[in-house]
Amino acid sequence: MNFRFVWLRSFRILLFPFSLMYGAIIKLRNYLYDKGYIQSIEFNFPIICIGNISVGGTGKSPMVEYLIRRWMHKYKPATLSRGYKRKTQGYVLADSRTTALDLGDEPMQFHVKFPTASVAVAEERAIAIPQLLFDRPETDFIILDDAFQHRAVKAGLNILLTDCNNLFTRDFFLPAGDLRDSRESYKRAQVIIVTKCRHDMSENQKESLIEEIMPVEGQQIFFTGIRYGVPYHIMSGAKKLISRETEVLLACGIANPHTLSQYIQENSASYEAMYYTDHYIYMIDDLLEIRKRYEKMKAKDKMIIVTEKDAVRLEKFNEELEHLPIYVQPMETYFLFNESQTFDHLIEGFINSYKAKT
């Protein structure tokens, strides 16, 4: 255990009194919603909420992409996000002129990868949903991205994600811990997905985690892992495999780079990392620093790896990127224990239950 980690953990323990105050506020807020003193708006339309109760990367974006990819050929999906760190305000619907500055990085990633899906951002989801349905009346269902803790809208299906390596059951309120909502809030979800699991997870490990989570009656729990594809050049799209002879410079600004770092470490000769804060807005000086670090690497076979989320924030430097070996590492979620069909059947049944009412 390194000194920096010990120091950081010790510092967060000192913030425990603030966590108690934060937790009291959150519990009061949830009580007011639960008792109906604060009303949630419910729509007679299939709305799927993807979220978590902790800060940090639990795999929300890959799960949103899974739903779009799985159903875009049969239904007309739409996504609605807050659009974190965008330069615009209010409701914005993506079109051919939209950039990451208009939408934020994750919604822009959805728009780039799935141009036939409707992608919108707004601070006030309750106001944006009717506007989105007015603009895109062909929409069959809406995915609310990162909205589980925002209770102004009551989704018909809540999918709660929790990282296998950092279950919400083992955490505490911010700032001493990573919880932004109370642990008891998991009971509001119809589906819980344990993400970032190892591909060789055993049945005993699965049952142990289910026992720890203690699902309430009617809740379904699924387990997913991350599958990495072949990296492609950020500008040309040319693909390049990572091999045991490749030296990699990983540059990424995501909440939890542990899984990606581990994958690169296991599949390359060696790697260095330049970590930035989540949703980091890259400047030209950052790109120059990345180039300098790359040029210092001594291997003949070397490359720079960024995430898909980083890529949409870097594409504004198209001229500078043209001659740099920056490759985007694609990733997608997959279900363990042959449970993808069960999950897909659940989602389709939910969508069709609304169609049956009309």
N, C-alpha and C positions, 0 to 999 in steps of 0.2 A: 504494500500500500504506500503510495508516494506521499510526500509531505504536503503537496498542494491539496490533495484530496482530503487528508486528515484535517488540514486547516479549514477548508471549505465546510466540511461537515460540522466541525466544532463551531464555526461562525454561525451556521444556520441554527444550531441548538440554542444559541444566545437569542435568537429571534422568536423563541417559543411563546413568550407572552403576546406578541403581535399575532401569532397564529391562533391563539385562544380568542382574541378579539375578532379576527377575521372569521373564524369558525362560528362564533356567536351570531354575527351578522348574516352569514349564509344560512344558518339553521332557522333564524327568524324569517328570512325571506322565503325559504321553502315552506315554512309553516303557514305563512300568509297565502301562498299559492295553494297548498294542500287543502286549506280550510275554505278557499274561495273568496277570501278578502281581496286578493288580487286575481283578476280573471285572465285566463289564457284564451286566445282565439283559436277556434277549431274550424277547419275548412272541410266541406263535403267533397274532398278530392284526395287522391292517394299521395301523401307526403311522407317521405322516409327521412328520418333524422339520423345522421352519422355523427357521433361525438364521443367524448370521454369526460371524466371528472378530474383529470389531472392535466397539468401543463406538460408540454414536451411531446415528442413524436410517438404516437401510438399506432400510426399507420392509417390515418383517416383518408389521406389522398389516394393511396392504393385501393382502399375499399370503395371509395366513390368511383374510381376508374373501373373497378371490377363490375360494379352495377351498370355503368354506362356501356362498357364493352359487351357484357353479357346480354343486354336487352335492347341495344340501339337498333338492331335489325328487325325487331318485332314491335317495339314501342317507340314513342318519341319522348326521350328523357330530357329533363332540364335540371340544372344545378343552381343553387342560390347560396352564395357565401357572403361573408361580411366584407371581404376584400382587404385583408390586413395590409397596412403600409402602402395602400394605393394613394395616388395624388388627386383623386376625384372625390366627390361627395354625393350622397344620395344614391338613387337607383341608376345602374348602368347595365345595359344589355350588350354583350359582345357582338361585334361585327367584323368585317374584313379589315377595318382600320384600327382596331383596338390593339393596345399594347399592354405590357405588364404594369406600366404606370397607371393605366386606367382601371385595371381589374385587381391588381395584386398578383403575386407569382403563382399561387396554386390555381386560382380560377383561370389564369392565362394558360397554364399548363393543360387544363381540361379542354380549353378552347382550341389549342394547337393540336392536341392529340385526337380530339373528337369534334371536328368542325361541324358535323351535322347535329350535334346536341346543342341545346340552348343553354348558355352560360350567362348568369346575371350576378351582380353584387349589389348589396344595399345594407345600410346599418339597421334599418327597421324592416325586419322580415315580414311582419304582419301587414305592412303597407305594400311591400314589394311583391308579395305573392299574387294579389289581384292584378297588379300591373303586368307581371310576367305572363299570366294567363290571358290577359287582354292582347299583349303583343304577340304571343305565340299560342293561339287557341288550340292548336293541334297537339299540345303537350299532353302526354298520358300520365306522367308522374313527375314529382319534384323531389330532388335530393337536397335536403338542408345540410350543408357542410359545416361541421363544428358548431352545432347548435343545441347540444343536449342540455347544457347548463343555462341556456337562454329560454326561459319558459313562457315568453310572450305568445308564442305559437305552440299549440299542442299538436304534435305530429301523430299520425295514425299508427306509425311503426317507428319505435326508437331502437337503434342499434348502438350499443355501448361497447367501445373498444378499450381493452386494457393490455398493456405490454406484459408478455409472459415473464420478463425479467424484472418487472417492477409493478406487480399487481396493485390495484387500488387498495386492496385489503391490508397492505403492508405500509401504507403511506399516511401522511398527516397533512393538515392544512398549510397553505402558504403563510408566511415565507419560510418557515422551518422545514416544511415538506413541499410536496408538489401538487397537493389537492386544491383545486379551485372550487370544488363542490363537496358536499358531505358524502362519506362512504355509503350512507343509507340511501342515497339517491339512485344507486344501482337498481333498486326495486322498481323504479319507474320504467325500466327498459323491458321490452318484450324479448330482445335478443342480446346476448353478451358474446363478444368475440374476443378470445385470447389471441393476440397477435404476436408476430415475430418468434414463433415457436421453432425449435429445431426440427428438421425433417424426420429425424429418427425418434421423436418423442414416443414413449411407450404408453400403453394403455394404463399402466399403474400411475405414471406421471399425470396423465390426463385426469384420471379419477381423483387423484390427490388435489389437483387444482380446482376441480369442480367442488370437492368437499370444502376447500378453503373459501371459495366464493359464496357457497351456500345459496344457490338460486332459489327464488321463491316459486310458488306454484305457477305453472304455465310458462316460465322462462325457459328459453332454449339457449344452450351454450355450444359454440363452435370454436375450433382451433385452426389458426392459419399460420402460414409461413411466408417468407419472401423469396421469390425466384428472380434471379438476375439474368438479363439478356446480354447480347453482344454489344459492347459500346460502339457508338457511331459518332463521326466527326460533327461538331456543332454546326458547321456551315455546309459542308459538302454531303454529309450523310454517309460517307464511306465508313465501312465497319472495320474494326481492328480488335482481335482477340487479346485478352490478357493471358500471358503465359508465365511459366516459371522462369523465363529469361527476361521478363519485363520489369523495369523499374517504374513505379507509379508515383506521381505527385497528385494527391487527393486534395482538391480545393472545394470546400462545401460550407454552406450556411444553412444548416437544418437543425432541428431541435435535438435530435438524437442520432448522431452518426455512428454509433457503436456497431450496429449490424453491418453496415456498409464497410466500415473500416476492417472489421473482422473478415469479411468476404474477400476484400482486396489483399489483405495480409496472407490469407490462406492460398491465394491463387497467383501471386506475383513473386518475383525474386526478392523484392524489397519495396517499401513504400515510405514516403514522407507525407505529412498532412498539414494543411493550412486550414484551420477551422475558423469560421466566422459565425456571428450570431444568427439565430433563426430569422428568415426573411431579410437577410442583409442586402442592402442596396449597394451594389458594386460601383466603385469609381474607377477612373482610368488609372489612378495610382495603384489600385489593388491589382489590376491586370498586369501592370508593369512589374509589380513585386512577384506575381505568379510566374511571369516570364523569367525573371532573374533566378528564382528558385529552380525552375526547370533547367535553365542553361547550366547550372552548377552540378546537375546530376551527371554522373560519369558513364552510365551504361549506354551501349549503342541502341538497344531497344528500350525506349522510354516514352512515356505519354502522360498527359494530364487528364485526370478524371474529374468530372463534375456531375452533380445530380440533375435530373430533369428540371427540378425546381430552380436550381442555380442557372440552368441554361437559359430560361426565359428572362432572367435578369441580366444576363451577359450579352444577349443578342444585339443590344443597342450598339455594341462595339464591333459591328460586322466587319469593318475594314481591318481592324487590328486582329480579329479572330481568324481571318482568312488563311494566314500562314502560321498559325499556332496549332500544335497537335493537341487541341482540347477535345476530348471525347466525352459524350454524354452516356452515363450508365443507366440504361432502362431497367425498370423493376416492376414486378406485379405480384399481387397476392394470390395465394392458392390455399385450398382447404385440405386439411389433414384428415385421415381416417375415412376417406372416401365419402365425405359428407357434403360435397359441393351440390349434388343433386337435391339433397334434403333442403339446403339453404335456398337454392334456386326455386324449388317448389314453393317454399314459404313466401318468397318475394312475389312470385307470379300470382299466387293465391291472394295475396294482399292487394295487388294492383287490380286484379279481376273482380275482387269483392266490391269495389266501387263501381266498376262497369256494370255489374249486375243490378245495381240500384237505379241506374239511369235508363 
